[in-house]
């Protein structure tokens, strides 16, 4: 893995010089700022039972569904379309190093974008001067959830990018996979036909993979090691599939 940091630094530089990165960051902050303003308006009208942080992280799905595909759809699909991935892999670089370098570059950008929303809470504290708005439990738990779950979400986006030469198709695939993971399993959770005894193992798997429930647990300060294992194991599997997909495409060509 000696070439990993070289690839990582290259990918980070490419993101930093790409105008679309700044456009995406501006849109992200504008949309999340809009959500945050709406939360404050609700609190200004009447007292709420939960902290602003808990409500704010309820919309985590929006940047996941739209920002993650934007950050990842180009990483492998564009390389394959231009034919540069074949050239890159003829150098003393392994497929794993290429995939991991691109993955961590996208993940770092994802984390930076989310970290920048901490400014909303700083401004709130600065002007409101009320620590009740900055309950540390939901705030720390929410950002921890974003960091841990982002590992899996970005890995899924990279996997989607490895499946196609067309970055638009990769983006749609990534959006679909993430939507099914976040909301599709939630629909299954409420399906009555899963209550049959023969489908009990399937019900347990569906209950185990409830992303929205994980977010609620994290923002309440409940950190379940099974949930951490879910995200870490899912990330590893998605990256392994990405590596195998790239190698299979190269062999097919």
C-alpha positions as CSV (number, residue, x, y, z in Angstrom):
1,X,0.0,0.0,0.0
2,X,3.0,2.4,-0.4
3,X,1.3,4.2,-3.4
4,X,-2.0,4.7,-1.5
5,X,-1.1,8.1,-0.1
6,X,0.2,9.3,-3.4
7,X,-3.1,8.5,-5.0
8,X,-5.1,9.9,-2.1
9,X,-3.2,13.2,-2.3
10,X,-3.7,13.4,-6.0
11,X,-7.4,12.8,-5.7
12,X,-7.8,15.4,-3.0
13,X,-5.9,17.9,-5.1
14,X,-8.2,17.2,-8.1
15,X,-11.2,17.8,-5.9
16,X,-9.8,21.0,-4.6
17,X,-9.1,22.4,-8.1
18,X,-12.4,21.3,-9.5
19,X,-15.0,24.1,-9.6
20,X,-17.9,21.6,-9.3
21,X,-16.6,20.8,-5.8
22,X,-17.2,24.3,-4.7
23,X,-20.5,24.5,-6.4
24,X,-21.6,21.3,-4.7
25,X,-20.3,22.6,-1.3
26,X,-22.2,25.9,-1.7
27,X,-25.4,24.1,-2.6
28,X,-24.9,21.7,0.3
29,X,-24.5,24.5,2.8
30,X,-27.3,26.5,1.3
31,X,-29.8,23.6,1.6
32,X,-28.6,22.6,5.1
33,X,-28.8,26.2,6.1
34,X,-32.3,26.4,4.9
35,X,-33.3,23.3,6.9
36,X,-31.5,24.8,10.0
37,X,-33.3,28.1,9.6
38,X,-36.6,26.2,9.4
39,X,-35.8,24.4,12.7
40,X,-35.0,27.7,14.4
41,X,-38.3,29.2,13.2
42,X,-40.2,26.3,14.8
43,X,-38.3,26.8,18.1
44,X,-39.0,30.5,18.0
45,X,-42.8,29.9,17.8
46,X,-43.0,27.4,20.6
47,X,-40.8,25.2,22.9
48,X,-39.8,21.8,21.6
49,X,-39.2,18.6,23.5
50,X,-36.0,17.8,21.6
51,X,-32.8,19.7,20.9
52,X,-32.2,21.4,17.5
53,X,-29.4,18.9,16.9
54,X,-31.7,16.0,17.0
55,X,-34.1,17.6,14.5
56,X,-31.2,18.8,12.3
57,X,-29.8,15.3,11.8
58,X,-33.2,13.9,10.8
59,X,-32.5,15.3,7.3
60,X,-29.2,13.4,7.0
61,X,-30.7,11.4,4.1
62,X,-30.8,14.5,1.9
63,X,-27.0,15.0,1.5
64,X,-26.6,11.2,1.5
65,X,-28.9,10.7,-1.5
66,X,-27.7,13.7,-3.5
67,X,-24.2,14.6,-2.4
68,X,-22.7,11.1,-2.1
69,X,-23.5,10.2,-5.8
70,X,-22.1,13.5,-6.9
71,X,-18.9,12.9,-4.9
72,X,-18.4,9.3,-6.1
73,X,-20.0,8.8,-9.5
74,X,-16.9,10.1,-11.4
75,X,-14.2,8.4,-9.4
76,X,-14.0,5.1,-11.3
77,X,-16.6,5.5,-14.1
78,X,-14.7,8.5,-15.7
79,X,-11.4,6.7,-15.4
80,X,-12.9,3.7,-17.3
81,X,-14.5,5.9,-19.9
82,X,-11.3,7.7,-20.7
83,X,-9.3,4.5,-20.5
84,X,-6.9,6.0,-18.0
85,X,-7.6,3.3,-15.4
86,X,-5.9,0.7,-17.6
87,X,-2.9,3.0,-18.0
88,X,-2.8,3.7,-14.2
89,X,-2.9,0.0,-13.4
90,X,0.0,-0.8,-15.7
91,X,2.2,1.2,-13.3
92,X,3.3,-0.5,-10.0
93,X,-0.1,0.3,-8.4
94,X,-2.6,-2.2,-7.3
95,X,-6.3,-2.1,-7.9
96,X,-6.9,-1.9,-4.1
97,X,-4.7,1.2,-3.8
98,X,-6.5,2.9,-6.6
99,X,-10.0,2.2,-5.2
100,X,-9.0,3.0,-1.6
101,X,-7.3,6.2,-2.6
102,X,-10.4,7.4,-4.5
103,X,-12.7,6.2,-1.7
104,X,-10.9,8.0,1.1
105,X,-10.6,11.2,-1.0
106,X,-14.4,11.3,-1.4
107,X,-14.9,10.4,2.3
108,X,-12.7,13.2,3.4
109,X,-14.7,15.7,1.3
110,X,-18.0,14.2,2.7
111,X,-16.7,14.7,6.3
112,X,-15.5,18.2,5.6
113,X,-18.8,19.2,4.2
114,X,-20.7,17.9,7.2
115,X,-18.1,19.4,9.6
116,X,-18.8,22.8,8.1
117,X,-22.4,22.7,9.3
118,X,-21.0,22.9,12.8
119,X,-20.8,26.7,12.1
120,X,-24.6,26.8,12.2
121,X,-24.5,25.7,15.9
122,X,-21.6,28.0,16.7
123,X,-23.6,31.0,15.3
124,X,-26.6,29.9,17.2
125,X,-24.7,29.7,20.4
126,X,-23.0,33.0,19.7
127,X,-26.2,34.9,19.3
128,X,-28.6,33.0,21.5
129,X,-26.2,32.5,24.3
130,X,-28.3,29.6,25.6
131,X,-26.5,26.3,26.1
132,X,-29.8,24.5,25.9
133,X,-29.6,24.9,22.2
134,X,-26.2,23.1,22.2
135,X,-27.0,19.8,24.0
136,X,-23.6,18.1,23.6
137,X,-25.1,14.5,23.6
138,X,-27.3,14.8,20.4
139,X,-24.7,17.1,18.7
140,X,-21.7,14.7,19.3
141,X,-23.8,11.6,18.6
142,X,-25.2,13.1,15.4
143,X,-21.8,13.9,14.0
144,X,-20.5,10.5,15.1
145,X,-23.4,8.9,13.2
146,X,-22.6,11.0,10.1
147,X,-18.9,9.9,10.2
148,X,-19.6,6.2,10.8
149,X,-22.5,5.9,8.4
150,X,-20.6,7.9,5.8
151,X,-18.0,5.1,5.6
152,X,-20.7,2.8,4.2
153,X,-22.5,5.4,2.0
154,X,-19.3,6.5,0.2
155,X,-18.3,2.9,-0.3
156,X,-21.6,2.2,-1.9
157,X,-21.2,5.2,-4.2
158,X,-17.7,4.0,-5.2
159,X,-19.1,0.5,-5.9
160,X,-21.8,2.1,-8.1
161,X,-19.1,4.0,-10.0
162,X,-17.2,0.8,-10.6
163,X,-20.1,-0.8,-12.4
164,X,-20.4,1.6,-15.3
165,X,-18.4,3.7,-17.7
166,X,-21.0,6.4,-17.7
167,X,-20.9,8.7,-14.6
168,X,-24.5,9.7,-14.9
169,X,-25.5,6.0,-14.8
170,X,-23.2,5.5,-11.9
171,X,-24.8,8.4,-10.1
172,X,-28.3,6.9,-10.6
173,X,-27.1,3.5,-9.5
174,X,-25.6,5.1,-6.3
175,X,-28.8,7.0,-5.6
176,X,-30.9,3.9,-6.1
177,X,-28.8,1.7,-3.8
178,X,-28.7,4.4,-1.1
179,X,-32.4,5.0,-1.3
180,X,-33.1,1.2,-1.0
181,X,-30.8,1.0,2.0
182,X,-32.2,4.0,3.9
183,X,-35.9,3.9,3.0
184,X,-36.5,0.5,1.3
185,X,-35.5,-1.4,4.4
186,X,-37.7,0.9,6.4
187,X,-40.7,-0.1,4.2
188,X,-39.8,-3.7,4.7
189,X,-39.7,-3.1,8.5
190,X,-43.4,-2.3,8.4
191,X,-44.3,-5.2,6.1
192,X,-46.7,-7.6,7.8
193,X,-45.8,-10.6,5.7
194,X,-42.3,-10.6,7.3
195,X,-44.0,-11.5,10.6
196,X,-44.3,-15.2,9.5
197,X,-42.2,-17.5,11.6
198,X,-40.4,-18.9,8.6
199,X,-39.2,-15.4,7.7
200,X,-38.0,-14.6,11.2
201,X,-34.3,-14.5,10.2
202,X,-35.2,-12.1,7.4
203,X,-37.1,-9.9,9.9
204,X,-34.0,-9.8,12.2
205,X,-31.8,-8.7,9.3
206,X,-34.2,-6.0,8.3
207,X,-34.5,-4.8,11.9
208,X,-30.7,-4.8,12.2
209,X,-30.2,-2.6,9.2
210,X,-32.6,0.2,10.0
211,X,-30.5,3.3,9.2
212,X,-33.1,5.8,10.6
213,X,-33.3,3.9,13.9
214,X,-29.5,4.0,14.1
215,X,-29.5,7.8,13.7
216,X,-32.1,8.1,16.5
217,X,-29.9,5.9,18.7
218,X,-26.8,7.9,18.0
219,X,-28.4,11.3,18.7
220,X,-29.8,10.0,22.0
221,X,-26.2,9.0,23.0
222,X,-26.8,5.3,22.5
223,X,-23.8,3.7,20.7
224,X,-24.5,0.1,19.9
225,X,-21.4,-2.0,18.8
226,X,-23.6,-4.0,16.5
227,X,-24.5,-0.9,14.6
228,X,-20.8,0.0,14.3
229,X,-20.1,-3.5,13.1
230,X,-22.9,-3.1,10.5
231,X,-21.3,0.0,9.0
232,X,-17.7,-1.3,9.1
233,X,-18.5,-4.7,7.6
234,X,-20.7,-3.2,5.0
235,X,-18.0,-0.8,4.0
236,X,-15.4,-3.5,3.7
237,X,-17.8,-5.6,1.6
238,X,-18.6,-2.7,-0.7
239,X,-15.0,-1.9,-1.2
240,X,-14.1,-5.5,-1.9
241,X,-16.9,-5.7,-4.5
242,X,-15.6,-2.4,-6.0
243,X,-12.1,-3.9,-6.4
244,X,-13.4,-7.1,-7.9
245,X,-15.6,-5.2,-10.3
246,X,-12.7,-3.1,-11.6
247,X,-10.5,-6.1,-12.0
248,X,-13.3,-8.0,-13.8
249,X,-13.9,-5.1,-16.2
250,X,-10.1,-5.0,-16.9
251,X,-10.0,-8.8,-17.6
252,X,-13.1,-8.5,-19.8
253,X,-11.5,-5.8,-21.9
